[in-house]
Amino acid sequence: MTPFAADADAATEILAAIRALQAHDLPTHGGRTLAYVYDAGVPGLDELAAAAYASAMHANALDPTAFPSLPAMEGDLVATAAALLGGGPETVGTVTAGGTESCLLAVAAARDARGDVEHPRMVIASSAHAAFHKAAHYFGVEIDMVDVDPATLRADVGAMAAAIGPDTVLVVASAPSYAHGVIDPIPEIAAAAAARGVRCHVDACIGGWILGSWRRFGIRPGDREVPPFDLSVPGVTSLSVDLHKYAYTPKGASVLLHASAELRAAQYFVHTNWPGYAMLNTTLQSTRSGGPIAAAWAVVNRLGDKGYRAIAERTADAVTRIRARIAEIPGLRVLAEPDATLIALAATNGGPNVFTIADEMAARGYYIQPQFAFRGVPATLHITVTAANADHEAELVDALSESVRAAAQQPEPGFPPEVIEAVMAADLSTPTGLAAAAGSLGLIGDSGALRLPQRMAPINALLDAMPASAREQVLRGVLSMLTRPGTDLLVR
């Protein structure tokens, strides 16, 4: 670690060092990072959230009796989310650290509520978030994955219903799917699950708050109604919605709603058969900082109906304008008509490589997320539209248009055949083999540490061509390399 002065100037020096490191990060405001971050564009909101976070960051939600302010604020957040998302008088909920934790808990509760099932299973569409695969891995729940309708990219209701069996403990639907931005036919899926006595979870982590706001305030992007998707739909037993997405709170806040306390009961972990304190956990974590809860409470109360309505209107307008302008770009197409705020883009036949387009956008100061091809769906680019994009749509689409034209002038990204052969011949399951593969790709710097290139299209194209199992081995190894002490990702 860098030694700092041991005097009054140390704080200034340390904060300056942090800012210097952060200069290499993607921007979190301004609408140029079109994934990962959510910017409401409301003056003063960050300062309020930071102050609220700091006021509670040392409080611990592990014991609600020790810090009663935290369950009070958590209860308010749950009630607000339930009112927005079709909850009734029996609805209960929990604030979690994020969407993945909310989804994990929904799966764990469904599994543990069915102790009679020896080998539990869940039915998901191929478009379901990777969090459910993570839950299956952690909790020993087998997945029955059903392909989406190839025309709409929504879950196939008939196939989902047919996949429900005697060992199915949960059926999952998306509102919307992250990769494609479309809402599954949730009333039909929930009805099929209910007919078999199976729980139905709606993953509305990214879309729930904005969809609920559009419906509450009568906003119709593209003159389209918000389809039924929430706890008001018969058969939906739980729903996850992230506050740190379109409720615009700081990171570390999601809500998992259950239609009743009975349905939530299996989510809790309680243990007293040891000599320490009574462990009472509502989430996967034990210690939970009160910071994210207090910050979320402050932001949700600061914005209120008036603030969320204005933000929802601006976001709806931004999505509509961006969607319309993208249709005018030769070589690019919208993969599926967006139901919310997520747009998936694919190349037209003969169009430029999408990974090269992503690099060209990065060169113009925009981050758009590349997505690999999957089960017949081509490689795509993911755009998350936020309120910060309002009034700047032309800049974004102009940059995208320029990027498509620039990408069209470049050859398909890739490596020489001998390099690909060396990578494929390496034993990707070992650190030595991975290091050899990385060296063949020119990803090892003079210091021996991993060095990522400025332009990622060749790497992404190679990964896209790999079977998922090999790709996962590579990425697991890359993650290990990236997180070693001494690795410097700031120099490329």
C-alpha positions, 0 to 999 in steps of 0.5 A: 500500500502507498504510505501516507502522511500521518498528519492532518494532510493525510485525509486530503492525500488519501482522497486525492489518491482515490480520485486519481485511481477513479480517473480510469473508471467508467463515468457513473453520471451523464448517460455515457455508461449504458450498463451497470450504473443508473443516473437520475440526473437530479441535482443534490441527490448524490449528496443526500444519499451520501450523507444518509449512507454515512449516518448509518454505515456503522449500524448493523442490520444483523440485530433489529433490536439493537438498531431499530431505525434500520427495520423501520426504514426497511419496512417503509421501503418494502411498503413503498415497493409493494404499493407500486408493484401490486402487493396486497395487505398480506405482502411482506418483503426484505431489503437485500444487497442486490438483485442477485441476492434477491433471486438467490433467496427466492430460489432458496425459499422455494426449495426449503418450503418443499422439504418433501422434494428430494431433488428440487427443480426450477423451470426458467426460460433461456433468457432468465438472468444468470442469477438463477443459474448461480442459485441452482449451483449454490443450492442444488436445484436442477434447472429445466431451461426452455428456449424462448419464442424465436420471434418475440424472444419471450418465454414460450408459455406452452413449453414452460408449462410442459416442463413443470413436473412433480419435483418443480419448486419454482417457475421464473419469469422476467419483467423484462429479460436483461439480455433482450428487454422484453417482458415474458407472458407472466399471467399465463406462466403464473397460471400454469405454475399455480395450476400445479401448485408451484411458486412463480417468481417474477424477476423485475430487478431491473424493470420493476420500478420503472414499469410500476411508475409508468403504470401508476402515472399513466405513461405509455412509451411508444403508446404501449400499455405496460402488460401485467407483470407484478404481484397483482397477477394471480399465481405470482408468489414473489417478485424482486425489484432493485432500488439501486437501478431505477429507484436510483438509490446507491448500490447495495439495495434491492427488495424481495417481495413475497405475497405472504409471510407464509411464503417468505418463512422458509427464506429465513435462517435461524440458528441457536444450537451454538454457544454464541448469539442467536443468529437470525438472518433475513438474507444471505448475509449476517452483518449488513451495513445500515448504509445502503438501507438509509441511503435508499430510504433517503432517496425514495423519500426525497423523490416521492411520487412527484420526482419518480413521475418526472423521471419516468416521463423523461426516461420513457421519452428517451427510450422512444426517441433512441429506439426510433433513431436507431431504426435509421442506422444501416447495418444495425437492428433492434433485436426485439421491441423493447418493453421497458428501458433495455434495448438489444441491438444486433447487426443486420445481414452483412452488417458490421461486427457488434464487438467492433461497434462496441470498441468504436463506441468506447473510443467515442466515450460511450460504454455499451455492453457486448453480449455473446450469441446464445442458443440461436440468438446472435451476438448483441449489444445491450443498452440500458437507458436512464433518465440521464439520457433524456435530452442527449439522445441525439448525441448517443445515436450520432455516436452509435451511427458513426461507430457502425460506419467505422466498424463497417470499414474494418475486417472481422475481428480475430487472431491468426489461426496459429494463435487460435490453435495455441489457445485451443490446445492449452489446458484452460483448466489450469493456471499454467495453461491459462497463462500460456493462452493469455500469452499467446493472445498478447495479454501478458505484459512485461511485468508478467501481469495480465494486461487488457487491450484497449480494443476488445473485439478480437478477444470477444469474437474468440470467446463468442466462438468458444463453447460456453464451458470453455469460455467459462474456464477462460473467464474464471482464470481471467478473474483470478488473474485480475484479482491478484495483488499487484495487478495493474489494470490502469495501464494498457 
